[in-house]
Amino acid sequence: MPAQAKSQQTSDQSAFHNHVSHALREGIMWSLFCLSGYLLLSLFSYSPLDPGWSYTGPAVSVLNSGGPAGAWFADVFLYLFGIFAYLFPVMLSWSAVLVFRRRNPDDSVNLNLVLVRWLGFFITLASGCALAALHTSNLAVTLPTGTGGALGSFLGGHFEASFSRSGSSLLMLALFLSGFTLFTGVSWFTVMDFLGGMVLGLMRKTQLFFTHRRENVAAKRARQERVDLIKKEQQKSGKRKQPRIEPVINAPKASERVEKERQVPLFEADPNSELPPLALLDPAKQTVQSYSPEALQAMSRQVELKFADFDIEVQVVAVHPGPVVTLFELQLAAGTKVSKISSLSKDLARALSTIAVRVVEVIPGKSVIGLEIPNEYREMVFLSEVLQSDTYESAKSALTLALGKDIAGNPMCADLAKMPHVLIAGTTGSGKSVAINAMILSLLYKSKPDEVRMIMVDPKMLELSVYEGIPHLLTPVVTDMQEAANALRWCVGEMERRYKLMASLGVRNIVGYNRKVRDAIKKGEPLKDPLFQPEPTEIIEAMEHPTLEPLPYIVVIIDELADMMMMARKKVEELIARLAQKARASGVHLILATQRPSVDVITGLIKANIPTRIAFQVSSRVDSRTILDQMGAEHLLGHGDMLYMGTGSNIPQRMHGAFVDDNEVHRVVKHLKQAGQPDYLEEILQEATESVPGFPAENGDVEDSDPLYD
């Protein structure tokens, strides 16, 4: 019994001890919190006018919120430690937290740890004051001895004198970081890991936010496009097919693209140059109606769906929008024949609600096929655009022809000297005559009369008669078919004469001949004409032997070949074939055009000798085969839309011919007439009295001797 009473007494004493200890700890904690609050209030309300340790005056009232004691405390601590005086309230608050955390009264106080923390506090305080004195002494603050206090000024001054400003700063920074770790027990690596984790987490959340937002926007757009496409298909299938009305191309509005800047003349020449200025041509006033990427994607999906209706699996891999048509590159499924798609061209045009589509069976360098679909708004190609382009300007040949633009909108030119002849065919209204005018103007803008001479045959008496009187003509514009045949015969004779001259000089073509003749003239030793034969009755000694001059190119332009073939088919065919076979080296070139591409006009002999051909819109596949030996021209759109098949290639290239107005032609012709007068050769249109090699004299022909046909 006494033992139980003793145990009960011990238990009561322990409970009382615990109660008192807990109450004391709470009292100490709240006391420290209040004291730290009082000290902070005193420091924040410090005024240099209050009487204190560093200043005494006749102040009647104390401005410090802590009263006279607070004013003295703030003055002493700010004087000694500067801005780091605020560490003391922080230290008291941290001590209060530590006292409250020590809930178990049996836990012994680790004096070593306490000493280390106080040591860390003083190291942090001293090094911080020194750093503040070294780097913030110039700040305009109302402190007694600056931001570092007297302690900072003392330590900073001595350390700066011994280790310099930079060395002292590094040393004090190391002490500050070490002292802070000893004082708080917090590792700086932990702090950096924490801050780095926060930054990385913030960046990750930001990236996820924008990624989700972008995906949501793309998903909404795709969903809306699918809904619109489904609605469109439902509307088409729910009502009858209405005739499609083509959009009318209105005049350019004020908001459309302004006319291009007028460029400087392409060629630098002397004031007496016969080259006309570009200002005579109308500037381009084109309307840009390009498709947006979203519209092209929708069109691509529509093309794939229409092919799927015909049980053909295709994938649009690329889209090339142009001024007139848009080219879709299609990747076919394995085992799909191109001929199957070509046979569906009309069905595809109907399904896509367009005038016509053209299937490009072979695209050089690619394993895909092409599908050309007309644009809803067509862009007009002006001749001034092509003549102002680098493609035309950089061309060195005097026979550069401006054709127009390709389907991508790039200017296209060709060298007639390399063709060396061109055959043009197309129905009425397809743009054939406009293209011929563009070619003629491109020659006039590139070469002078002493470089290129022309013979124009115009059976219609309307298309080429406007050029009458320009200095580039060798003869007036020919409208009589008998005179046209005489002109071709003269060209054959001139070709033979030039070949004899080149053979005598040992050159292979007209370029080498002109170079050799110019070099001789430049040296002052002009070459004698080896073909000169004086009349027997003349005195040879009294005659001056003529010298050679550079020879110009001769371009024969026939606007309607069918009329000539009707008048003298055999003779014209033989003359054209003879020129096409041999005239390239002599500088004689042919531009033949017809609106009736039949086999009796474009004969096999003519086609075999003229590989360069331009096909405008025709009415049937047969006409397309007659011109190009393949189909495709029947799917053209007209108004300058053409297929160009150059020398050495059997793959026609689609182009859009350059447009030139009649007023532009008249302005250029007027300028050329003012620059010089034509020098006609009368013998060109006269009947030949001497035979040409391969052809008898005119009076020996019996084909056209029937008076009923004269």
Stockholm file with secondary structure:
# STOCKHOLM 1.0

chainA/1-710         MPAQAKSQQTSDQSAFHNHVSHALREGIMWSLFCLSGYLLLSLFSYSPLDPGWSYTGPAVSVLNSGGPAGAWFADVFLYLFGIFAYLFPVMLSWSAVLVFRRRNPDDSVNLNLVLVRWLGFFITLASGCALAALHTSNLAVTLPTGTGGALGSFLGGHFEASFSRSGSSLLMLALFLSGFTLFTGVSWFTVMDFLGGMVLGLMRKTQLFFTHRRENVAAKRARQERVDLIKKEQQKSGKRKQPRIEPVINAPKASERVEKERQVPLFEADPNSELPPLALLDPAKQTVQSYSPEALQAMSRQVELKFADFDIEVQVVAVHPGPVVTLFELQLAAGTKVSKISSLSKDLARALSTIAVRVVEVIPGKSVIGLEIPNEYREMVFLSEVLQSDTYESAKSALTLALGKDIAGNPMCADLAKMPHVLIAGTTGSGKSVAINAMILSLLYKSKPDEVRMIMVDPKMLELSVYEGIPHLLTPVVTDMQEAANALRWCVGEMERRYKLMASLGVRNIVGYNRKVRDAIKKGEPLKDPLFQPEPTEIIEAMEHPTLEPLPYIVVIIDELADMMMMARKKVEELIARLAQKARASGVHLILATQRPSVDVITGLIKANIPTRIAFQVSSRVDSRTILDQMGAEHLLGHGDMLYMGTGSNIPQRMHGAFVDDNEVHRVVKHLKQAGQPDYLEEILQEATESVPGFPAENGDVEDSDPLYD
#=GR chainA/1-710 SS CHHHHHHHHHHHHHHHHHHHHHHHHHHHHHHHHHHHHHHHHHHHTCCTTSCCSSCCCCCSSCCSTTHHHHHHHHHHHHHHHGGGGGHHHHHHHHHHHHHHHCCCTTSCCCHHHHHHHHHHHHHHHHHHHHHHHHHSTTSCCCCSSCTTHHHHHHHHHHHHHHHHHHHHHHHHHHHHHHHHHHHHCCCHHHHHHHHHHHHHHHHHHHHHHHHHHHHHHHHHHHHHHHHHHHHHHHHHHHSCCCCCCCCCCCCCCTTSCCCCCCCCCSSCCCTTCCCCCGGGSCCCCCCCCCCCHHHHHHHHHHHHHHHHHTTCCEEEEEEEECSSEEEEEEEECTTCCHHHHHTTHHHHHHHTTSSCCEEECCCTTCSCEEEEEECSSCCCCBHHHHHTSHHHHTCCCTTEEEEEEETTSCEEEEETTTSCCEEEECCTTSSHHHHHHHHHHHHHHHCCTTTEEEEEECTTSSSSGGGTTCTTBSSSCBCCHHHHHHHHHHHHHHHHHHHHHHHHHTCSSHHHHHHHHHHHHHHTCCCBCTTCCCCTTSCGGGSCCCBCCCCCEEEEEESCHHHHHHHHHHHHHHHHHHHHHHTTTTTEEEEEEESCCCTTTSCHHHHHHCCEEEECCCSSHHHHHHHHSSSCGGGCCSTTEEEEECTTCCSCEEEEECBCCHHHHHHHHHHHHHHCCCCCCGGGTSCCSSCBTTBCCGGGCCTTCCGGGC
#=GC SS_cons         CHHHHHHHHHHHHHHHHHHHHHHHHHHHHHHHHHHHHHHHHHHHTCCTTSCCSSCCCCCSSCCSTTHHHHHHHHHHHHHHHGGGGGHHHHHHHHHHHHHHHCCCTTSCCCHHHHHHHHHHHHHHHHHHHHHHHHHSTTSCCCCSSCTTHHHHHHHHHHHHHHHHHHHHHHHHHHHHHHHHHHHHCCCHHHHHHHHHHHHHHHHHHHHHHHHHHHHHHHHHHHHHHHHHHHHHHHHHHHSCCCCCCCCCCCCCCTTSCCCCCCCCCSSCCCTTCCCCCGGGSCCCCCCCCCCCHHHHHHHHHHHHHHHHHTTCCEEEEEEEECSSEEEEEEEECTTCCHHHHHTTHHHHHHHTTSSCCEEECCCTTCSCEEEEEECSSCCCCBHHHHHTSHHHHTCCCTTEEEEEEETTSCEEEEETTTSCCEEEECCTTSSHHHHHHHHHHHHHHHCCTTTEEEEEECTTSSSSGGGTTCTTBSSSCBCCHHHHHHHHHHHHHHHHHHHHHHHHHTCSSHHHHHHHHHHHHHHTCCCBCTTCCCCTTSCGGGSCCCBCCCCCEEEEEESCHHHHHHHHHHHHHHHHHHHHHHTTTTTEEEEEEESCCCTTTSCHHHHHHCCEEEECCCSSHHHHHHHHSSSCGGGCCSTTEEEEECTTCCSCEEEEECBCCHHHHHHHHHHHHHHCCCCCCGGGTSCCSSCBTTBCCGGGCCTTCCGGGC
//
